[in-house]
Amino acid sequence: NQSCAIDMWSCGIILLSILSHRHPFFTAPDDLTALCEIARVFGTKKIIETGKCCGRSVSFPEECEPYDLRELCYRLNPSISELNLDDSVFDLLNRLLEPIPNIRITAKEALTHPYLRTL
């Protein structure tokens, strides 16, 4: 049941990898580990909510709070501060990496996002 929303997620992962200088960002060897890695970044509550929206049930042994993606990128890539990035890049990043597919930014919306107008 994939839609173009998965392509937007992929764009978000690529942008996250570029900003964080972590390539690849997720390195799980299997689906279960991948789900845990994603939950660690986006928080278990959001992943549980995403599962419900997709007709799936998921649970975790412990709760993880989400990371702020801007702070995560700066922590993983301290040299990012030298780039003088417009803050709108992190808004775009958050909208691309919205876990719930039906509220994730669309390609059309992304192309008109303020960050892309600054380039």
Backbone bond lengths (Angstrom), bond angles and torsions (degrees), N, CA, C in turn:
res aa  C-N    CA-C-N  psi(-1)  N-CA   C-N-CA  omega(-1)  CA-C   N-CA-C  phi
1 N - - - 1.447 - - 1.526 111.99 -
2 Q 1.308 116.81 32.06 1.463 120.26 -179.25 1.522 110.34 -76.36
3 S 1.307 115.23 150.46 1.456 122.06 176.17 1.524 107.85 -129.19
4 C 1.308 115.97 -170.58 1.468 119.67 176.45 1.524 111.84 -63.43
5 A 1.337 116.75 -15.85 1.471 119.78 178.57 1.527 111.38 -58.71
6 I 1.330 117.41 -31.59 1.465 119.82 178.91 1.529 110.72 -67.63
7 D 1.324 116.44 -31.80 1.466 119.87 176.66 1.525 111.15 -68.37
8 M 1.323 116.42 -35.48 1.467 120.25 177.18 1.524 110.07 -67.83
9 W 1.336 116.15 -39.30 1.467 120.79 175.45 1.533 108.95 -58.64
10 S 1.318 116.21 -45.28 1.466 120.62 179.87 1.527 111.34 -60.79
11 C 1.325 117.15 -41.01 1.470 120.54 175.72 1.525 110.51 -60.93
12 G 1.324 116.06 -40.08 1.458 120.70 178.19 1.517 112.18 -63.30
13 I 1.329 116.43 -41.36 1.466 120.20 178.78 1.527 110.40 -65.15
14 I 1.325 117.04 -39.13 1.463 120.37 177.33 1.526 110.27 -63.96
15 L 1.336 116.84 -44.96 1.467 120.49 178.56 1.527 110.52 -63.39
16 L 1.321 117.39 -41.79 1.465 121.20 177.12 1.528 110.70 -60.61
17 S 1.315 117.55 -41.52 1.465 121.65 178.42 1.526 111.06 -63.78
18 I 1.321 116.57 -41.46 1.472 120.49 179.49 1.521 110.19 -64.78
19 L 1.324 116.60 -48.49 1.460 120.35 -176.00 1.529 112.72 -68.34
20 S 1.317 116.25 -35.56 1.467 120.36 -177.26 1.529 113.08 -88.31
21 H 1.328 116.91 -13.31 1.466 122.81 -173.54 1.522 111.04 59.11
22 R 1.292 115.88 34.05 1.465 120.90 178.15 1.524 107.46 -118.44
23 H 1.340 115.49 110.54 1.456 121.51 -174.54 1.522 110.55 -127.09
24 P 1.286 121.17 120.25 1.464 126.69 -12.88 1.523 109.47 -72.49
25 F 1.325 116.32 159.73 1.461 118.89 -178.07 1.522 110.40 -72.29
26 F 1.310 116.62 -49.29 1.470 121.30 176.79 1.521 108.06 -101.49
27 T 1.336 116.25 136.88 1.469 119.73 -174.43 1.528 113.24 -128.62
28 A 1.324 116.97 25.80 1.463 120.68 -174.66 1.527 112.20 -65.40
29 P 1.337 116.42 139.63 1.464 120.43 177.95 1.531 113.25 -83.37
30 D 1.347 117.33 -11.55 1.469 119.90 -178.65 1.526 109.63 -151.64
31 D 1.335 116.02 169.38 1.464 121.56 -175.02 1.525 113.26 -62.91
32 L 1.312 117.99 -40.13 1.462 120.93 -178.47 1.527 110.96 -64.76
33 T 1.309 116.02 -43.88 1.464 120.27 178.08 1.520 110.27 -66.53
34 A 1.325 116.96 -37.63 1.467 120.93 177.62 1.528 110.51 -61.19
35 L 1.323 117.02 -43.77 1.460 121.00 178.36 1.531 110.65 -60.79
36 C 1.313 116.58 -40.74 1.473 120.75 178.27 1.524 111.32 -65.82
37 E 1.329 117.65 -40.67 1.464 120.96 177.84 1.532 110.49 -63.23
38 I 1.317 116.77 -43.63 1.462 121.46 179.57 1.525 110.04 -64.75
39 A 1.327 116.96 -43.62 1.468 120.90 179.23 1.520 110.95 -63.51
40 R 1.304 117.61 -33.58 1.468 121.37 179.74 1.525 110.79 -65.40
41 V 1.325 117.46 -34.96 1.462 121.27 -179.77 1.531 111.41 -82.91
42 F 1.329 116.87 -45.38 1.465 121.04 -172.10 1.525 113.78 -96.74
43 G 1.316 116.84 -6.08 1.457 121.16 179.06 1.524 111.87 90.38
44 T 1.311 115.44 141.68 1.468 119.98 -176.85 1.522 111.85 -67.36
45 K 1.329 117.96 -36.01 1.475 119.51 -179.69 1.524 111.10 -60.16
46 K 1.328 116.61 -43.58 1.466 120.67 -178.90 1.527 110.98 -66.41
47 I 1.314 117.47 -36.60 1.464 120.43 179.87 1.526 110.28 -71.65
48 I 1.320 117.64 -37.04 1.467 120.70 175.57 1.526 109.38 -63.63
49 E 1.341 116.62 -43.57 1.469 121.64 177.78 1.526 110.83 -62.28
50 T 1.319 116.61 -41.79 1.463 121.54 178.15 1.517 110.42 -61.73
51 G 1.325 117.04 -44.26 1.455 120.78 178.08 1.515 111.88 -57.98
52 K 1.324 116.48 -44.42 1.469 120.63 179.08 1.522 110.97 -61.08
53 C 1.333 116.93 -42.31 1.465 120.94 179.29 1.524 111.99 -64.60
54 C 1.317 116.18 -24.96 1.466 121.26 -179.42 1.534 111.96 -101.15
55 G 1.340 116.76 11.20 1.458 120.59 177.82 1.516 114.06 73.61
56 R 1.322 116.72 27.15 1.459 121.92 -179.12 1.524 110.07 -124.57
57 S 1.303 115.43 155.77 1.459 121.35 176.70 1.521 107.93 -115.61
58 V 1.315 115.08 133.98 1.456 120.06 179.57 1.525 107.41 -142.48
59 S 1.314 115.48 146.20 1.464 120.13 176.13 1.523 108.56 -140.50
60 F 1.320 115.14 159.50 1.457 121.51 -178.31 1.516 108.57 -130.84
61 P 1.330 118.31 148.06 1.466 120.56 -178.99 1.523 113.51 -66.89
62 E 1.329 116.84 -25.05 1.460 120.46 177.34 1.524 108.79 -146.60
63 E 1.328 114.59 156.46 1.458 119.87 -178.17 1.521 110.42 -86.29
64 C 1.320 115.91 137.68 1.465 122.48 175.13 1.519 108.16 -119.55
65 E 1.309 116.04 134.12 1.457 121.25 175.41 1.531 108.42 -80.46
66 P 1.331 117.26 150.20 1.469 118.87 178.61 1.518 112.12 -73.33
67 Y 1.315 115.39 153.34 1.451 121.50 172.54 1.522 108.68 -85.57
68 D 1.301 116.85 149.18 1.451 121.95 166.72 1.534 104.85 -78.80
69 L 1.320 117.68 120.26 1.463 120.39 -173.25 1.527 112.37 -63.43
70 R 1.315 117.10 -34.16 1.465 120.16 176.93 1.529 109.81 -62.52
71 E 1.316 116.68 -50.02 1.467 120.70 179.65 1.518 111.20 -62.65
72 L 1.320 116.79 -38.54 1.466 120.70 179.11 1.530 110.51 -62.53
73 C 1.326 117.08 -44.71 1.466 120.49 179.56 1.526 111.22 -62.69
74 Y 1.326 117.05 -42.94 1.469 120.47 179.62 1.528 111.02 -67.19
75 R 1.327 116.80 -34.55 1.465 119.35 179.55 1.527 111.38 -70.97
76 L 1.319 116.67 -41.04 1.467 120.42 -178.97 1.530 112.43 -78.20
77 N 1.329 116.16 -25.35 1.462 120.71 -176.80 1.531 109.44 -135.58
78 P 1.320 117.97 79.16 1.476 120.33 -178.08 1.527 113.96 -57.44
79 S 1.319 117.77 -26.42 1.470 119.93 -178.91 1.530 112.55 -72.55
80 I 1.319 117.56 -6.84 1.461 120.73 179.99 1.528 111.24 -61.56
81 S 1.321 116.87 -28.26 1.468 120.36 -179.21 1.532 111.48 -63.39
82 E 1.316 117.71 -23.89 1.459 121.98 179.34 1.524 112.39 -74.30
83 L 1.328 117.32 -14.96 1.463 121.33 -176.09 1.523 113.74 -81.81
84 N 1.318 117.11 -13.85 1.468 121.32 -177.80 1.526 111.57 50.42
85 L 1.309 115.55 50.96 1.461 121.21 -179.07 1.520 111.63 -70.01
86 D 1.299 115.17 143.57 1.455 120.79 172.57 1.530 107.60 -69.18
87 D 1.318 116.99 136.39 1.469 120.72 -178.59 1.521 113.28 -58.87
88 S 1.317 116.77 -21.34 1.465 119.25 -178.82 1.527 112.22 -64.59
89 V 1.348 118.16 -19.04 1.465 119.40 177.14 1.530 109.91 -63.34
90 F 1.317 117.50 -34.16 1.461 120.08 -179.37 1.530 111.48 -77.03
91 D 1.328 116.71 -28.44 1.460 119.51 172.21 1.522 109.51 -65.19
92 L 1.326 116.36 -46.25 1.463 120.27 177.87 1.520 110.21 -60.91
93 L 1.314 117.46 -44.51 1.458 121.60 179.26 1.528 110.99 -57.20
94 N 1.327 116.32 -47.68 1.467 120.08 179.22 1.519 112.13 -63.04
95 R 1.303 118.09 -36.62 1.462 121.13 -179.04 1.535 111.31 -74.46
96 L 1.331 116.80 -33.36 1.469 120.37 176.11 1.528 110.94 -70.40
97 L 1.323 116.02 -33.93 1.464 120.31 -176.21 1.534 112.63 -101.20
98 E 1.315 116.37 25.74 1.463 120.24 171.19 1.529 106.56 -66.11
99 P 1.336 117.91 118.72 1.467 119.09 -176.81 1.533 115.10 -62.90
100 I 1.320 118.11 -31.07 1.467 120.22 -178.36 1.527 108.63 -81.28
101 P 1.330 117.16 111.57 1.470 121.14 -172.27 1.525 115.20 -56.55
102 N 1.326 117.90 -39.19 1.470 118.47 -174.08 1.523 113.77 -78.00
103 I 1.337 118.30 -4.48 1.466 119.28 172.75 1.534 112.28 -116.63
104 R 1.327 116.21 1.98 1.471 121.64 176.61 1.532 108.82 -68.04
105 I 1.304 116.89 150.06 1.460 121.90 178.57 1.535 109.59 -59.18
106 T 1.328 115.97 141.39 1.465 120.64 177.56 1.523 109.14 -87.46
107 A 1.313 116.21 168.69 1.461 120.48 177.73 1.523 110.56 -62.08
108 K 1.309 116.54 -42.66 1.470 120.67 179.90 1.527 110.81 -62.06
109 E 1.322 116.55 -43.97 1.464 120.45 177.92 1.524 111.16 -65.17
110 A 1.331 116.38 -40.95 1.464 120.24 -179.25 1.526 111.25 -62.68
111 L 1.318 116.74 -38.46 1.465 120.00 -178.89 1.520 112.84 -67.22
112 T 1.324 116.97 -20.09 1.467 120.04 177.75 1.528 111.47 -105.68
113 H 1.318 116.83 9.69 1.468 120.83 -179.32 1.533 109.86 -65.24
114 P 1.328 117.14 143.21 1.478 120.47 -179.53 1.527 114.39 -53.19
115 Y 1.331 118.41 -34.69 1.470 119.02 -179.65 1.513 111.31 -62.09
116 L 1.317 117.27 -43.38 1.462 119.50 -178.50 1.524 111.53 -69.99
117 R 1.321 117.20 -22.00 1.470 119.95 175.98 1.526 110.72 -77.44
118 T 1.350 118.41 -16.05 1.469 120.42 179.59 1.523 111.81 -83.85
119 L 1.313 117.68 -11.68 1.471 120.73 -176.05 1.506 112.30 -79.62
